[in-house]
Amino acid sequence: MVIFVVTFSRRLRSITNFFLANLAVADFCVGIFCVYQTLTNYLMNSWQLGDFLCKVYMFVHALSYTASILILVVVCTERYLAIVHPIKCRSMLTRSRLRMVIGVVWIVAAVYASPRFLYVETISNRLNTGDVDIICVANIKKHNKNVLDAVNLVFLYLLPLFLMCCLYTRIAVGLWRSGATLGGPGLVARSRNGRVHHVHTSSKNVLRARRGVIRMLIAVVMMFAVCNLPQQARILWRHWGPNYDRTSDFSTLLTVSTFLISYMNSCLNPLLYAFLSRNFRKGMRELLHCKGARTRGGSLAMACAGGDQTRHENGVSTHLPHSSVVRLSSVQDSPCTTQTITRHSTYSRNT
């Protein structure tokens, strides 16, 4: 639903939602290639899906995890530039460059996960009962597991989370300062058609929408950190804990539990969008109520009930009055929504 709504709803055609759609693709890969395979492996006490799917299972797990954390870092960086450095953002982060960035993210994640095709394999063990137990495992003779787990912990968990905490703190400070600035006396601008436009009202709406988006993104990052923390803690205990018993039943249950908790992150992300993003809910309702309508030329168009196609993620209508005091750029044209306020006094064309 996230991928569908972001693709077809004009309301959600923004750079941030484009990144979130890619994050949803990574979550979808986890659901298709990881969850059922893990449950099958532990419920049947043997890997029954063959050697190739064993490699694919490990590859997709590493690919989706790596892509997820990199996408979260890219989203955080883009929001930081858009809010704290809007002028630089407008010139640097064009839509073509951001598409290139997301392509590089997937390529880097695929390259990092690709060695799984070399050292992951199925191993057959004959039990005392005469049955053959097949396990899907990474061959410890073909890679250094201690180094790999240390790299994953530092570069794909601790360092990205630390970076995002710093950037979101700067974003929160920037939004707080913007709110304090807009709390001053009202700003009025006269548009071309003679109507008086209250700038502070529109600016506060933009600020309120931005805060809502940032709250949702912070919730997504926190959910990622919490759901993957047990897995990282178990790996640390396994490598450096003196009392960790890999053959015990508790170790088996702990391994399964931490895997399922990490998979839960992929299930909760769409719920966070639904509960914390008003525009996502509106876009979903609009698409669910869409019906075909014939245009004058005879072609089939999508007429959505209640579809406000002039509003974007930041809640600003594209039909705002033109003035020399405030310029609000559409998020469809640029990833950065900029505001330029020249003074906090009353402005009119006569003066």
N, C-alpha and C positions, 0 to 999 in steps of 0.2 A: 504493500500500500504506500509506503514512503516513496519508493522509486516511482510508482505510478503517478502519485499526486505531484511530486516535484517535476516530473517530465511533462505532464499535461496541464497543470494549473498555472495560468499566467501570474497569479498572485504570488507564487513561490519561485519565480524565475529570478533568483539572485545568486551571487557567488557563494554565499554561506550555505544556502540550501543545495547548491550543486555539489559542494563538498560533503554535505550530510547524505546526499543520495549515494555518493561513492562509499561513504561509511556504511550505508545500508547494504550495498553490494557485498562488502566484506562480511557483514553480519549474515547475509543470505548464504554466502559460501560456507560459513561455519555450520549453519543449519542443514545444508544439503550434504556436505562431505565429511563432517566431523561428529555431530551429535549421535546420529543413528549408528555409525561405525563404532563409536566408543561403547555405546550401550550393548551392541551386538557382541563385541569382543568380551565384555565382562559377564554378560548374561549367559553366553554359550561356553565360557571358559576356554575359547579357542578362536583364532582368527580364521574365518571361513570365506574371505572375500578375495583371496589371491594375492600374489606378490605385487602386481602393478597397483591395485587399489590401496595396498598398504603404503606404498610410496606416495600415492596421490593424497592419502589421508594425512600423512605427516607434512607433506608439502603445503597443502591448503591451510592446515592449522597454522603453520609458521607464516604463510603469506598473509592470511587475514589478520593475524595479530600484528604483524609488522606494518601492514598498510593502515590498520586502524589507528595505531599510535602516531604514525607519521601524518595521517590526515588530521588528527586532532591538533597536532603541532602547527600544521599549515593553517587551519582555521583560526587558531589562536593568534598566529602571527598576522594574518590578514585583518582580523578585527582590531588588533593593536595598532596597525598602521592606519586603518580607516578612521579610528577614533582619536588616537593620540597625535598622529602625523597625517592629517587628511590631505594636505597639499602634495606631499611626497607620494602618498598612496595613489592619488589620481593620475600622476604621471608615470609611476612605476608599475603598478599592478593593473595592467590591462586584462581584458577577458582572455585574449589569446595567450598571454603569458601565464595566466592562472591555469588555463587548460593544459599548457605545457608542464606546469608544475605538478598537476595531478597525474599526468602521464609519467613523469619522472618518479613520482611516489610509487606507482604500481610496478614500474620497471625495477626500482631499487628493492622493493619487497620481494619480487619474483626472483631476482638474482640472489638475494640473501637466503631465500628458502630453497633454491634449486639444489644445493648439495644434498638435500634429503633424498633425492633420487639415486645418489651414489652410495650413501652409507646406511640407508634404511632398508631392511629386508625381512623376510619371514624365516623363522627358524623352527624346525620340527624337533620335538623331544618325545621319545617313546617312554610312556609311563609304566609303572610296575604292573598295572592292570592290562597292559597290552595296547591301550589306546595311544594315539598319536596327538600330542598337544602342539598346536601351531601358534606361535606368537609373532606379532608385528612389533619390531623393536629396532632401535638404532644400534648398529654394530659398533661396540666400543673400541674395536681394533682399527676401525677406519676413521675415527674422529676423536678429538679430545673433548669429552663431555664437560669436564670441569671448566675449561676455557670458554666453551660455548654458552654454558649457563651463566658464567660471570659476565660475558658480553651482553647476553639478553637482559640480565638484571640491571646493569649500569646504563647501557645505551638504549634499551627499549623499555625501560620502566622508570628508574630513578631520575636519570638526567632529563628525559622529556617532561616528567611531572614537575620537576623543579623549575624548568624553563617556563612551563605553562602557568605555574603559580606566580612567578615573577611578572609575567606579561599581564595576566588577569588582574593582579594587584595594581599595576600601572593603569589598566583600563578602568578599573573601579575608581581610582583617584581622578582620572580624566573626566569620567561621567559625573562624579560628585562636584568637580569644579564647574562643569557646564551647567549643572543644576543650580549652583550658587549664582552663576552669572545671569541665568534666565530668571532668577528670582527678583531682579531689579525692576525698575519702572518699565511700563509697557512700551513697545516699539510699534509704530504705526507707519505703514507705507501705502501710498496711493498707486493703484494699478492703472493700466492703460485705459480701461473703460471707466475710470473715475471712481471705482469702488475703493473703500478703505479696507485695508487688510491688516489684521493684527498679527504681527510677526511672532511675538512671543507664544501665541497659542499654537501655531504650527511647529515652532521650534521645540516647545515642550512635548508635543505629540511625538516628534521624532526622537527626542531624548527618552521618553517613556518606552517607545518601541525598541530602541536600542538596549535599554536596560532589560527588557523582557528577553531579547535574544541572548544577551550575555548570561542571564540567569540560566537559560536552558543549556547553553554551551558548558557552563561551569558544572551543572548537574550531570551532563554527559561525561565530562572528564572525571568527576568524583566517582561516578558509577564504574568507569573503567578502572580507576585506582583500587576501589574497594573489592570489585569482583576478581581482580587478578592478584590481589595481595596474598590470599591463602596459597595460591600456586607458587608464587615467588618465595614465600616463607617456607613451604614444604621443601622446595629445592635447596634452599640454604641449609635447612636442618639435615637434609639427606647428605649433603657434601661435607658439612663441617660440624654436625652434631655427633657427639661420641656415643649417645644412647639410641641412635636411630637403627631400628631392626627392619631391614627391607623384606624379610621373609614372614613377618608377622601379619595376622589378619587386620590389625589396626592400620598397618602401613598400606595394605590393599584398599581398605575403606577410605583412608585419608587421600590416597591418590585419586580414586574415583570421585570423591566429593569435591576436591579442588578443581578437577577438570570440569565437572558439571557447574560449579560456581562460576568458573571463567566463561563457560558457554552461556550462562545466564545473562551476561553482559550484552550479548547479541540479541537476546529476547527483550531486554528492558529498554534499549535505545528507542525503538519506535513508540513505546508507551510514554517515554519522556517527551518526545515530540508532540504526541497527542494531548498530554496533560498540560504542558508548559508553553506550547506555541498556539496562540489564538488563530493566526493566519493558516497554520497547518490544518486546524480543525475546520476552518471556513473553506479552505481549498478542497478538503475531502468531501464536505457536504455538497459543495458546488458540483464536483465531478460525479457524485452519486446521484444527483438530480439532473444530470445533463440529458438532453434529448435532442434528436436530430431536427434541424430546421432548414428548410429550403431557402436559399438566398435568391435574389432576383435573377441571377444568372443561371439558376438551376442546379448549382453545386450544393453539396450537403455541408452545412456548417454546424458547429457545436453551440447550441444555445443553452447556457447553464442558468438554472434558477438562482436568482440573487447574485449573479456573477458580476462583481465590481472589478472590471478589467483595468480601471484607471488607478487602482491602488496597488502598492507593492509592499514588500516586507516591512518597510519602516513606517507604514501607515500613512504615507503622504500621497495625496492625489497629484497626478501629472497635470491637472488643470488649475494649478495654483496661479494666482495673479503674478504677472511679471513686475519686478521692481528692481531698483538698483541697490536695495538694502540687503536683501536676502536672496541667495541662490541655492536651491535644493536640487541636487542632481539625481536623476532617476537611477535606481539600482539596476535597472535593466541595461542602461547605457554604460555604467561604470560600477565597479565593486565598491567604490568609496562614495559615501554620502557626505557631501561637504556643506558647510554653512559659513557664510561670510556676513558678519554683522558689523557695520561700520560705526554705528553710534547707538546710544541708548536714549536718545531724545526723540521727540515727535518729528516725523519727516513728512513733508508734502511737496508736491510738484511746484506749488506757488512759491515756496521758499528757496 
